[in-house]
């Protein structure tokens, strides 16, 4: 009987130590906001097709608009956000006292235009236009014009460079026979956003040049990001421009043009007073910090 009691006590002590050890080594679950259907969502969740392992202790909160994720981070509903680097810079500029960007590329990406696979001539024409505007400085001038725009917290209203004009007819409202239908998600300032009913942004300026050179009327169809590629694949739109990262999975649905943006990446956005990632130098360092959170 005495031996039995001693054995039971030993087991209880062993289990207590085990649970205590586990509790001390439990990584904190963090809520990370992303825009639905984006590379950022694939990065946080993990995706074999993209080659992303995911953030192991992340609870992903997906939004229609990354600006809404930033608002939730500011009010404490989520902990962090992962978003395209240029978009993050614009969001931080709009909220300088509340958030900051961790300036480490978590991914390596290229942006290109998705073209309907049946439109091979259009693909060749657009590639020629991209090559020209990259070579003659037009593309650099567009980027420079949008370097200092300001957006509101929702990410879909703000300012536009003085040099820009209204871009496109909204949502297919055109009876023109010769038109270029563009599928986009106008939630990615400075690449695409709206002021009232008017579209602005780097991608929109590129689309305007393409339409003008091909003597077509630009018609912009604004939709959820997750529908952009599908819209082109199904023939409802001719091209897709929406900070669209070149990816083998997407290439099954559309043909990508030559890249117009070579240095795209996802980055982490945190509250202004967060110092946990300040000493990080690499994407691996960022993941290590996540794993160390208690």
C-alpha positions in Angstrom: 0.0 0.0 0.0 2.8 2.3 0.9 4.6 1.6 -2.3 1.3 2.3 -4.2 0.9 5.7 -2.5 4.6 6.6 -3.3 4.1 5.6 -6.9 0.9 7.7 -7.2 2.7 10.7 -5.7 5.6 10.2 -8.1 3.3 10.1 -11.1 1.4 13.2 -9.9 4.7 15.1 -9.4 5.9 14.0 -12.8 2.7 15.2 -14.5 2.9 18.5 -12.6 6.4 19.1 -13.8 5.4 18.1 -17.3 2.5 20.5 -17.4 4.5 23.3 -15.8 7.2 22.8 -18.4 4.7 22.8 -21.2 3.1 26.0 -19.8 6.4 27.7 -19.6 7.2 26.8 -23.2 3.8 27.5 -24.8 4.1 30.0 -27.6 1.6 32.8 -27.6 -1.0 32.7 -30.3 -1.1 36.0 -32.2 -3.8 37.4 -34.4 -2.5 38.7 -37.7 -4.6 40.7 -40.1 -4.3 40.2 -43.9 -6.4 41.0 -47.0 -8.3 38.0 -48.2 -6.8 36.2 -51.3 -3.5 38.1 -51.2 0.1 36.9 -50.9 0.1 38.2 -47.4 -2.7 35.7 -46.4 -0.8 32.8 -48.1 2.4 33.8 -46.2 0.7 33.9 -42.8 -1.4 30.8 -43.2 1.3 28.8 -45.1 0.8 27.6 -48.6 2.6 24.7 -50.4 2.0 26.2 -53.9 3.6 29.5 -52.8 6.4 27.8 -50.9 5.4 29.5 -47.6 5.7 27.6 -44.3 3.4 30.0 -42.5 3.7 31.6 -39.1 3.1 28.6 -36.7 1.4 30.5 -33.9 -0.7 32.8 -36.0 -4.5 33.1 -36.0 -5.2 34.7 -39.4 -7.9 37.4 -39.6 -8.8 38.0 -43.2 -10.3 41.4 -44.3 -11.8 42.8 -47.5 -9.6 45.9 -47.0 -6.2 45.9 -45.2 -7.1 49.4 -43.9 -9.7 47.8 -41.7 -7.1 45.4 -40.4 -5.0 48.4 -39.4 -8.0 49.9 -37.6 -8.5 46.6 -35.7 -4.8 46.5 -34.8 -5.0 50.1 -33.4 -8.0 49.2 -31.3 -6.5 46.0 -30.0 -8.7 43.5 -31.8 -5.7 42.0 -33.6 -2.0 42.1 -32.9 -0.3 42.6 -36.3 -0.8 42.9 -40.0 1.1 41.6 -43.0 0.7 43.5 -46.3 2.6 44.6 -49.4 5.5 46.9 -48.6 4.4 49.9 -50.6 0.9 49.7 -49.3 2.3 49.4 -45.8 4.4 52.6 -46.3 1.2 54.4 -47.3 -0.7 53.1 -44.4 2.0 54.1 -41.9 2.1 57.6 -43.5 -1.6 57.9 -42.8 -1.2 56.6 -39.2 2.3 57.8 -38.1 1.5 58.0 -34.4 -0.2 54.6 -34.2 1.7 52.0 -36.4 5.1 51.3 -37.9 6.5 49.0 -40.5 9.2 46.4 -39.8 11.4 47.1 -42.8 12.3 43.5 -43.6 11.1 41.8 -46.7 9.3 38.6 -45.7 8.9 37.5 -49.3 10.5 38.2 -52.7 7.9 39.1 -55.3 7.3 40.6 -58.7 4.1 42.4 -59.9 2.9 41.9 -63.4 -0.4 42.2 -65.4 -2.5 39.1 -65.8 -3.9 38.7 -69.3 -6.6 36.5 -70.6 -4.9 33.4 -72.0 -6.7 33.7 -75.4 -5.5 37.2 -76.0 -2.0 36.5 -77.2 -1.8 39.6 -79.3 -2.8 41.8 -76.4 -0.1 40.2 -74.3 2.6 41.1 -76.9 1.3 44.6 -77.2 1.3 45.2 -73.4 4.8 43.7 -73.1 6.1 46.1 -75.7 4.4 49.1 -73.8 5.9 47.9 -70.4 9.3 47.7 -72.0 9.0 51.2 -73.4 7.8 53.0 -70.2 10.5 51.3 -68.2 13.2 52.3 -70.7 12.1 55.9 -71.3 11.5 56.8 -67.6 7.7 57.0 -67.7 7.3 54.3 -65.2 9.8 55.9 -62.8 7.9 59.2 -63.1 4.6 57.5 -62.2 6.1 56.0 -59.1 7.6 59.4 -58.1 4.2 61.1 -58.6 2.5 58.7 -56.1 5.4 58.7 -53.5 3.7 61.1 -51.1 0.0 60.5 -51.4 -2.2 60.4 -48.3 -5.0 57.9 -47.7 -7.6 57.7 -44.9 -7.8 54.8 -42.4 -10.0 52.7 -44.7 -7.3 52.9 -47.4 -9.7 53.8 -50.2 -9.9 57.6 -50.0 -7.2 60.3 -50.1 -5.2 62.5 -52.3 -4.0 62.2 -55.9 -0.9 63.7 -57.6 -1.7 67.0 -59.3 -0.5 65.5 -62.6 -3.1 62.8 -62.7 -6.6 62.8 -64.1 -9.7 60.7 -63.8 -8.8 57.1 -64.8 -11.3 54.9 -66.5 -15.0 54.2 -66.7 -16.3 52.4 -63.6 -17.6 48.8 -63.5 -18.2 48.3 -67.2 -20.5 51.3 -67.7 -19.5 51.7 -71.3 -21.2 50.8 -74.6 -17.9 51.3 -76.6 -17.1 48.4 -78.8 -13.4 49.0 -78.5 -12.6 48.9 -74.9 -10.1 47.4 -72.5 -11.7 45.9 -69.4 -9.5 46.0 -66.3 -10.3 43.9 -63.2 -8.9 45.4 -60.0 -9.4 45.8 -56.3 -9.1 49.5 -55.5 -7.8 48.9 -52.0 -4.1 49.0 -52.5 -2.9 52.6 -52.4 -0.6 53.7 -53.9 -1.2 51.2 -56.7 -5.0 51.4 -57.0 -7.5 53.4 -54.9 -10.6 55.6 -55.3 -11.5 59.1 -54.5 -15.3 59.2 -54.7 -16.0 57.3 -57.9 -12.6 58.1 -59.6 -9.7 55.6 -59.8 -6.1 56.6 -59.1 -2.8 54.8 -58.5 0.3 53.5 -60.2 -1.5 50.5 -61.7 -4.3 52.7 -63.0 -1.8 55.0 -64.7 -0.2 52.1 -66.4 -3.6 50.8 -67.5 -4.4 54.3 -68.9 -1.2 54.4 -71.0 -2.0 50.9 -72.3 -5.5 51.8 -73.3 -4.4 55.0 -74.9 -1.7 53.4 -77.0 -4.0 50.7 -78.2 -6.8 53.2 -78.9 -9.2 51.5 -76.5 -11.6 52.9 -73.9 -10.4 51.9 -70.4 -13.2 50.3 -68.4 -12.4 49.5 -64.7 -14.2 46.7 -62.9 -13.7 47.0 -59.2 -14.2 43.8 -57.3 -13.0 41.7 -54.4 -9.4 40.8 -54.8 -10.0 37.1 -54.7 -12.2 37.5 -57.9 -9.7 39.5 -60.0 -7.8 36.6 -61.6 -11.0 34.6 -62.0 -12.7 37.5 -63.8 -9.9 37.5 -66.4 -9.8 33.8 -66.7 -13.5 33.7 -67.4 -13.3 36.4 -70.0 -15.3 39.0 -68.0 -12.2 41.2 -68.1 -9.2 41.5 -70.4 -6.5 42.2 -67.9 -5.9 42.2 -64.2 -3.9 44.9 -62.4 -4.0 44.9 -58.6 -0.6 44.5 -57.1 -0.7 41.1 -58.6 2.2 38.9 -57.6 3.5 36.5 -60.3 2.9 33.0 -59.1 2.7 29.6 -60.7 -0.7 28.9 -59.3 -2.2 32.1 -60.8 -0.4 31.4 -64.1 -2.7 28.5 -64.6 -5.5 30.9 -64.9 -3.9 33.9 -66.7 -0.8 34.7 -68.7 1.5 37.2 -67.0 3.2 40.0 -68.8 6.8 41.0 -68.1 7.1 42.4 -64.6 6.7 46.1 -64.1 7.7 45.9 -60.4 10.7 43.8 -59.4 11.1 44.6 -55.7 7.7 43.8 -54.2 7.5 42.1 -50.9 5.3 41.4 -47.9 6.2 43.2 -44.6 5.0 43.2 -41.0 3.1 46.2 -39.6 3.0 46.6 -35.8 1.8 49.1 -33.3 4.1 52.1 -32.9 5.2 51.1 -29.3 6.0 47.5 -30.2 9.8 46.8 -29.9 9.8 43.0 -30.2 11.0 43.1 -33.8 13.3 46.1 -33.7 16.5 44.0 -33.7 15.5 41.7 -36.5 17.6 41.6 -39.6 16.0 38.8 -41.7 12.7 37.2 -42.3 13.9 34.2 -40.3 14.5 36.6 -37.4 10.9 37.8 -37.6 9.6 34.2 -37.5 11.9 33.4 -34.5 10.5 36.3 -32.6 6.9 35.1 -33.2 8.0 31.6 -32.0 9.5 33.2 -28.8 6.4 35.1 -27.8 4.9 33.9 -24.5 
